[in-house]
Amino acid sequence: MLELKDITKTFGDVVANDGASLKVEKGTIHAIVGENGAGKSTIMRIAYGFYTADSGEIFVDGKKAEISNPHDAIELGIGMVHQHFMLVDTMTVAENIILGAETGSAIGLDLDEAAKRIRELSNDLKLGIDPNAMIEDLSVGEEQRVELLKALYRKARLLILDEPTAVLTPQEVKDFFSILRRMKDQGETIVIITHKLEEVLAVSDHVTVMRDGKVVGDVKTSETNKQELAKMIVGREVLLRVEKTDSSPDGSVLEISNLSVGGKHGRAVEDISLQVRSGEIVGIAGVEGNGQSELIECLAGLVPASDVSGRIDFNGKEITRASARRRKELGIAHIPENRHKRGLLLDFDLAENAMLGVHYRPPLANAVGLLDGAAIEKRTEEIIHDFDVRPPKPHLPARSLSGGNQQKLIIGREFELDPKLLLVSQPTRGVDIGAIEFIHRKLIEMRDRGAAILLVSAELEEVTALADRLLVIREGEIVGEVDPKTTSVEEIGLMMTGGQ
């Protein structure tokens, strides 16, 4: 169905693809795995016309193809669903799907005909999507299905899915894989770019492994296993489980009493009370959009005081109205869920990003506030070295790093503060298996040094493996506390969704 031959693509000094070649057989589910920055998304974006290769060839159905933009790819039957959905919340499902592929004349769109075809596609694959539903009323899993329908509506025969399960619950992932298998049975060809090796083994027929822009492995899924794939991805043996001793918590660091936080549609957090002690990780599990993001941002001081009621105490002092800067000075660090919106200034270089939040403190600045370039450079090089940020160039723009390396820069910056309380949201989203192992180890080290850690993650396996105590949040309320060592992922998933 698709062959990419000797593909090379550079962005300035960074080589994203280096003579990479791969084949995708018709009617299969083909997984592409690799570290952050290995070139997985880049090579598939070249196939979709999002980027143009510097050199190399593309063949579709055995014939050489010139793909210079997504329209060319769509004409050839190639569709792509990006990691961040591209939907307009205030429009219906049908309106989103036909956007850019409108039926009827310019003055009289035939929405009824489009809705009829969308309903037929949805029924064929048992997607359960109403063409007349508003996007803003759909769950994340339903939005994912709308993106699939959008590609199928344009008659895509090959679907490229970039991190398709990043924001789905375990139950939604099972449903999603059932859909992919039905699509394969109907003759569709599917490429999945992912970091989740369990999912690769569960759903794919073939796996391509990339490292440093090259293809380093190409195997049938039935002939490999998780450990072999991990070793190919990272180039060494990888610890696939979180190793930690039992926690020995000390005194209370964070105490929240009857906390409520306003959101877009009323209260996002409703009357929450909890405690985090020194030397423990308290995890919060919940379907995204149930108040956990607003809770973490409130504790970091990023929510207007007028939207907050209740009380927050840190080491015995009330900080409910304290500014974000004051909280950081007291010893609170924050790893945000959205690294682009809250974590980095993408057009600033690594050195400028590494000093954010502490730029006014010595040794980075002197008594009159003048920055010390040598001290800033030294701090940046230490973070780059200690947290394995690649490429290790302090004056490279943050935008040019892969998502996982951007994440490691943020984590390194916050860990260097040696915080008493660490607020962590989605620490390994879009991060490769080697970096996940590294980040997990660093979090356990911080805990063992006495830090109090409040962890939010949509990855249930992650939050249950790391947390010493686990709270479940639903519709802005804490609905239960469980022991992650004795409670199954399925039970927690049911609590998250209101199931019995």
C-alpha positions in Angstrom: 0.0 0.0 0.0 2.8 2.4 1.0 6.5 2.4 0.6 8.9 5.1 1.8 12.4 4.8 0.3 15.6 6.4 1.6 13.8 9.4 3.1 16.0 12.1 4.5 14.6 15.3 6.2 16.5 17.9 8.1 15.3 20.9 10.2 18.3 23.3 10.4 21.1 21.3 12.1 18.7 18.6 13.3 18.4 15.4 11.1 14.9 14.1 11.7 15.0 11.3 9.0 18.3 9.8 7.8 17.8 7.6 4.8 14.8 5.8 6.4 12.9 3.2 4.4 9.7 1.2 5.4 6.9 -0.7 3.8 3.2 -0.9 4.9 1.3 -3.9 3.6 -2.3 -3.5 2.4 -5.0 -4.5 4.9 -2.7 -4.6 8.0 -2.3 -2.6 11.2 1.3 -1.4 11.1 2.9 0.2 14.3 5.8 2.6 14.2 7.7 2.9 17.5 10.8 4.7 18.7 12.2 7.3 21.1 11.2 10.9 21.0 13.0 12.5 18.2 13.5 9.2 16.4 11.7 10.5 13.3 8.4 8.5 13.5 5.9 11.4 13.2 8.2 13.2 10.7 8.3 10.3 8.2 4.5 9.8 8.4 3.9 13.6 8.0 6.0 13.3 4.8 3.7 10.5 3.6 0.7 12.8 4.4 2.2 15.8 2.6 2.6 17.9 5.8 6.4 18.0 5.2 8.4 17.5 2.0 11.4 15.2 2.2 14.8 16.6 1.3 15.5 13.4 -0.6 13.9 9.9 -1.1 10.9 8.5 -2.9 7.2 7.6 -2.0 5.3 4.8 -3.6 1.5 4.2 -3.2 0.0 1.0 -4.5 3.4 0.3 -6.1 3.5 3.5 -8.2 5.8 6.4 -7.5 3.8 9.3 -6.0 4.5 13.0 -5.7 3.0 14.2 -2.4 3.7 17.9 -1.7 0.7 18.7 0.5 -2.1 16.9 2.4 -4.5 17.4 -0.6 -2.2 15.2 -2.7 -2.2 12.6 0.0 -6.0 12.6 0.4 -6.4 12.2 -3.4 -4.3 9.1 -3.1 -6.4 7.7 -0.3 -4.1 8.6 2.6 -5.7 10.2 5.7 -4.1 11.3 9.0 -5.5 11.7 12.5 -3.2 14.0 14.5 -2.5 13.6 18.2 -4.3 16.9 19.0 -7.7 16.7 17.4 -8.6 19.3 14.8 -12.3 19.9 15.5 -14.4 23.0 15.9 -16.3 22.7 19.3 -19.3 24.9 18.3 -20.1 23.0 15.1 -21.9 19.6 14.6 -20.2 16.3 13.8 -21.4 16.6 10.2 -20.2 20.2 9.8 -16.8 19.2 11.1 -16.5 16.2 8.8 -17.4 18.0 5.6 -15.3 21.1 6.4 -12.9 21.4 3.4 -14.8 18.6 1.5 -18.2 20.3 1.3 -21.0 18.7 -0.8 -23.5 20.7 -3.0 -22.9 24.2 -4.4 -21.2 27.1 -2.6 -24.6 28.6 -1.8 -26.5 25.5 -0.9 -24.6 22.9 1.1 -26.3 19.5 1.1 -25.8 18.8 4.8 -28.6 16.2 4.9 -26.9 14.1 2.3 -23.6 14.4 4.1 -25.2 13.4 7.4 -26.8 10.4 5.8 -23.5 9.1 4.5 -21.8 9.8 7.8 -24.5 7.8 9.6 -24.0 4.9 7.2 -20.2 5.0 7.8 -20.7 5.2 11.6 -23.2 2.3 11.6 -20.9 0.1 9.4 -18.1 0.4 12.0 -20.4 0.5 15.0 -19.0 3.9 16.0 -22.2 5.1 17.6 -21.8 8.7 16.4 -24.7 11.1 15.8 -24.0 13.4 12.8 -26.1 16.1 14.4 -24.4 16.1 17.8 -22.3 19.1 18.8 -18.6 18.5 19.2 -18.6 20.3 22.6 -21.0 17.7 24.0 -18.9 14.7 23.0 -16.4 12.7 25.2 -12.8 12.5 24.1 -13.3 9.0 22.9 -16.2 10.1 20.7 -14.1 13.0 19.3 -11.5 10.4 18.3 -14.2 8.5 16.4 -15.2 11.8 14.6 -11.7 12.2 13.4 -11.7 8.6 12.0 -15.0 9.4 10.3 -13.5 12.6 8.8 -10.8 10.6 7.2 -13.1 7.8 6.0 -15.6 10.3 4.6 -12.8 11.5 2.3 -12.4 7.9 1.2 -9.1 7.2 3.0 -7.8 3.7 2.4 -4.7 4.2 4.5 -5.1 5.9 7.9 -2.2 7.3 9.9 -2.9 7.6 13.6 -0.5 9.7 15.7 -0.6 8.6 19.4 -4.3 7.7 19.1 -4.9 6.5 22.6 -3.0 9.2 24.5 -6.2 10.6 26.1 -8.5 7.5 26.3 -9.5 5.5 29.3 -8.7 1.8 29.4 -12.3 1.0 28.4 -12.2 3.5 25.5 -8.9 1.9 24.3 -10.5 -1.5 24.1 -13.5 -0.1 22.2 -11.1 1.8 19.9 -9.1 -1.3 19.1 -12.3 -3.2 18.3 -13.0 -0.4 15.8 -9.6 -0.7 14.2 -9.9 -4.4 13.8 -13.3 -3.9 12.1 -11.7 -1.4 9.8 -9.0 -3.8 8.9 -11.6 -6.5 8.2 -13.2 -4.1 5.7 -9.9 -3.7 3.8 -8.5 -0.5 5.5 -4.8 -0.2 6.1 -3.8 1.5 9.4 -0.5 3.0 10.6 -0.2 3.7 14.4 2.5 5.9 15.8 2.7 5.1 19.5 4.9 4.7 22.6 2.7 2.1 24.3 4.2 -1.3 23.7 1.3 -3.2 25.3 -1.0 -1.7 22.6 1.5 -2.4 19.8 1.5 -6.1 20.8 -2.3 -6.2 21.3 -3.4 -4.7 18.0 -0.7 -4.5 15.3 0.4 -7.1 12.7 3.8 -5.5 12.0 6.2 -3.2 13.8 8.8 -0.8 12.5 11.3 0.5 15.1 13.1 3.8 14.5 16.1 5.3 16.3 18.0 8.5 15.5 16.1 9.0 12.2 16.9 5.5 10.9 14.9 2.3 10.8 16.7 -0.1 13.1 14.1 -2.9 13.2 11.2 -4.3 11.2 9.4 -7.4 12.6 6.2 -9.3 12.6 4.4 -8.5 15.9 3.8 -12.2 16.5 7.5 -12.8 16.5 8.6 -10.3 19.1 7.8 -9.2 22.6 7.9 -6.1 24.8 11.4 -6.5 26.1 12.9 -7.0 22.6 11.0 -4.0 21.2 12.2 -1.8 24.2 15.8 -2.9 23.6 15.6 -2.0 19.9 14.0 1.4 20.7 16.5 2.5 23.2 19.6 0.5 22.2 19.9 -1.1 25.7 18.0 -3.1 28.2 15.1 -1.2 29.7 13.4 -1.6 33.1 9.7 -1.9 32.2 8.3 -1.7 35.7 8.6 1.0 38.4 10.9 -0.2 41.2 10.3 1.4 44.5 10.3 0.6 48.2 7.3 1.3 50.4 7.0 5.0 51.3 7.9 6.4 54.8 5.8 9.5 54.9 6.5 12.2 57.5 4.6 15.4 58.4 1.9 17.0 56.3 3.2 19.4 53.6 0.0 20.2 51.7 -3.5 20.4 53.2 -6.5 21.3 51.1 -9.8 22.0 52.9 -13.2 22.3 51.1 -11.5 23.7 48.0 -13.7 24.7 45.0 -12.4 26.1 41.7 -14.5 27.8 39.0 -14.3 26.5 35.4 -15.7 27.3 32.0 -19.1 25.8 32.8 -19.6 26.3 36.6 -17.4 24.7 39.1 -14.6 22.5 37.9 -13.5 21.4 41.4 -16.2 20.9 44.0 -15.4 20.9 47.7 -12.2 18.9 47.7 -10.2 18.1 50.9 -7.0 16.1 50.8 -3.5 15.9 52.4 -0.1 15.2 50.9 2.8 14.3 53.3 6.5 14.5 53.0 8.0 11.4 51.3 4.9 10.2 49.6 3.3 10.3 46.1 -0.5 10.9 46.1 -2.0 10.0 42.7 -5.2 11.4 41.3 -6.9 9.2 38.6 -9.8 10.5 36.5 -11.0 10.8 32.9 -9.6 14.1 31.5 -11.9 17.1 32.0 -13.1 16.1 35.5 -11.3 18.9 37.4 -7.9 17.5 37.9 -6.3 20.1 35.6 -8.0 23.0 37.4 -7.0 21.5 40.8 -3.3 21.4 39.9 -3.3 24.9 38.3 -5.1 26.3 41.4 -2.4 24.8 43.7 0.3 26.3 41.4 -1.3 29.7 41.8 -2.4 30.0 38.1 -6.1 30.5 38.8 -7.5 33.9 39.7 -8.3 34.2 43.4 -11.9 35.2 42.6 -12.4 31.7 41.1 -11.2 29.9 44.3 -13.0 29.2 47.6 -11.8 27.0 50.5 -8.3 26.9 52.0 -4.9 25.7 51.0 -2.1 25.3 53.6 1.5 24.6 52.8 3.9 23.6 55.6 1.4 25.1 58.1 1.0 28.5 56.3 -2.1 29.5 54.4 -1.3 30.2 50.7 -4.9 30.3 49.3 -4.3 33.8 47.9 -0.5 33.6 47.3 0.9 34.4 43.9 2.5 31.7 41.7 5.9 33.4 42.3 5.4 33.3 46.1 4.5 29.7 46.0 7.6 28.8 43.9 9.8 30.8 46.5 8.2 28.8 49.3 9.3 25.5 47.6 6.4 24.5 45.3 7.4 23.3 41.8 5.0 22.6 38.9 5.2 20.3 35.9 2.2 21.4 33.7 0.1 19.0 31.6 0.4 21.4 28.6 4.1 21.9 28.0 3.5 24.4 25.2 0.9 26.5 27.0 2.3 26.5 30.5 5.8 25.0 30.4 7.9 26.7 27.7 8.3 29.7 25.5 8.9 27.9 22.2 10.7 30.6 20.4 13.1 31.1 23.3 16.3 28.9 23.5 16.9 26.2 26.0 19.0 28.5 28.3 16.2 31.1 28.4 13.6 28.4 29.2 15.8 26.8 31.8 15.9 30.0 33.9 12.1 30.7 33.7 10.7 31.4 37.2 14.1 31.8 38.8 15.6 34.4 36.4 15.7 37.1 39.1 17.5 35.0 41.8 21.2 34.7 42.4 23.4 33.3 40.9 21.4 33.8 37.7 21.0 37.5 38.4 23.0 40.0 40.5 21.7 42.4 43.2 20.5 44.9 40.7 18.7 42.3 38.5 21.3 42.0 35.7 21.5 38.5 34.2 24.7 36.5 34.5 25.1 34.7 31.2 27.8 32.4 32.4 25.7 31.2 35.4 22.7 30.7 33.1 24.7 28.7 30.7 26.1 26.6 33.5 22.6 25.8 34.9 21.4 24.9 31.5 24.3 22.6 30.7 23.7 20.8 34.1 20.0 20.3 33.3 20.8 19.1 29.8 23.4 16.6 31.1 21.4 15.4 34.2 18.2 14.9 32.3 19.6 13.8 29.0 18.0 16.6 26.9 18.8 16.1 23.2 20.3 17.6 21.2 22.5 19.1 23.9 22.6 22.6 22.6 21.8 25.4 25.1 21.0 28.0 22.3 18.7 25.8 20.2 15.1 27.1 20.2 12.8 25.0 22.4 10.5 24.6 19.4 13.0 22.5 17.6 13.1 19.8 20.3 10.8 16.7 20.2 8.0 16.6 22.7 9.8 14.2 25.0 12.9 16.3 25.1 10.9 19.4 25.8 9.3 17.5 28.7 12.7 16.5 30.1 13.9 20.2 30.0 10.8 21.2 32.0 11.2 18.4 34.5 14.9 19.2 34.9 14.2 22.9 35.5 11.6 22.1 38.2 13.6 19.3 39.9 16.7 21.6 40.1 14.7 23.8 42.5 14.8 20.9 45.1 11.1 21.5 45.9 9.3 20.6 49.1 6.1 20.0 47.1 6.0 18.8 43.5 2.8 19.2 41.5 3.0 16.9 38.5 0.5 16.7 35.7 0.8 14.1 32.8 4.6 13.7 33.3 5.1 11.2 30.4 2.5 12.2 27.9 4.0 11.7 24.4 7.3 10.5 25.9 9.2 7.4 24.7 9.9 4.3 26.8 13.4 5.2 27.7 12.4 8.7 28.9 9.4 7.2 30.8 11.8 4.9 32.7 14.1 7.9 33.5 11.2 10.2 34.6 9.7 7.5 36.8 13.0 6.9 38.5 13.5 10.7 39.1 10.1 11.0 40.7 10.8 8.1 43.1 14.2 9.7 43.9 12.4 12.9 44.8 10.0 11.1 47.0 12.8 9.3 48.8 14.5 12.6 49.4 11.5 13.8 51.3 9.5 15.7 48.7 5.7 15.6 48.8 4.3 14.8 45.3 0.8 15.2 44.0 0.6 13.3 40.6 -2.1 13.5 38.0 -2.0 11.1 35.0 -4.4 9.9 32.5 -2.2 6.7 32.2 -3.8 4.4 34.8 -0.8 2.0 34.8 1.5 4.9 35.5 -0.5 6.4 38.3 -1.1 3.1 40.0 2.6 2.1 39.7 3.9 5.4 41.1 1.3 6.4 43.7 1.5 5.3 47.4 -2.1 6.5 47.8 -4.6 6.9 45.0 -7.6 9.2 44.9 -10.2 9.0 42.1 -11.8 12.2 40.8 -15.1 12.4 38.9 -17.1 15.6 38.0 -14.8 17.7 40.2 -15.2 15.6 43.3 -13.0 13.0 45.0 -15.2 9.9 44.8 -12.9 7.4 46.6 -9.4 6.5 47.8 -7.9 3.1 47.0 -4.7 1.2 47.6 -3.0 1.0 44.2 -1.3 -2.2 45.1 -4.6 -4.1 45.7 -7.0 -2.4 43.3 -7.2 -3.4 39.6 -7.0 -0.9 36.8 -10.5 -2.1 35.7 -12.0 -1.3 39.1 -10.4 2.2 39.1 -11.6 2.8 35.5 -15.2 2.0 36.6 -14.9 4.5 39.5 -13.6 7.1 37.1 -16.6 6.7 34.8 -19.3 6.2 37.3 -19.7 2.5 36.6 -20.5 -0.1 39.2 
